[in-house]
Amino acid sequence: MAGDPWGQSEGRIAIAVVGGYDDVFSQSAGYVAVFLSLSGTVVAEEAVTVQSLVKQGFTIGGTLASAIGPSLFLQNKDQVYICFVVETPTAPTLTTRYCKPVQ
């Protein structure tokens, strides 16, 4: 962008840290500047769902009825996930609420 004193392209945020790095605020500002410069390059990952795990080779190893709804255990070799699903009378399929790895 012409006339940009920081030499940054559009959509970028530039932060200048003035002064020494002896105090906590200066160090924090430096970390924030690095984070902001890196955060623009992060690509959003696909949400983990029952369907995405099955596509990765996971198989259903068990089920569980819990207070928050039905859940499925999915396993692929030594990796295990538990996924909670939602069922509604009008929906044609179950919907994944969320999945978490089991450690």
Secondary structure, 3 states (H helix, E strand, C coil): CCCCCCCCCCCCCCCCCCCCCCCHHHHHHHHHHHHHHHHCCCCCCCCCCHHHHHHCCCEEEEEEEECCEEEEEEEECCEEEEEEEECCCCCCCCEEEEEEEEC
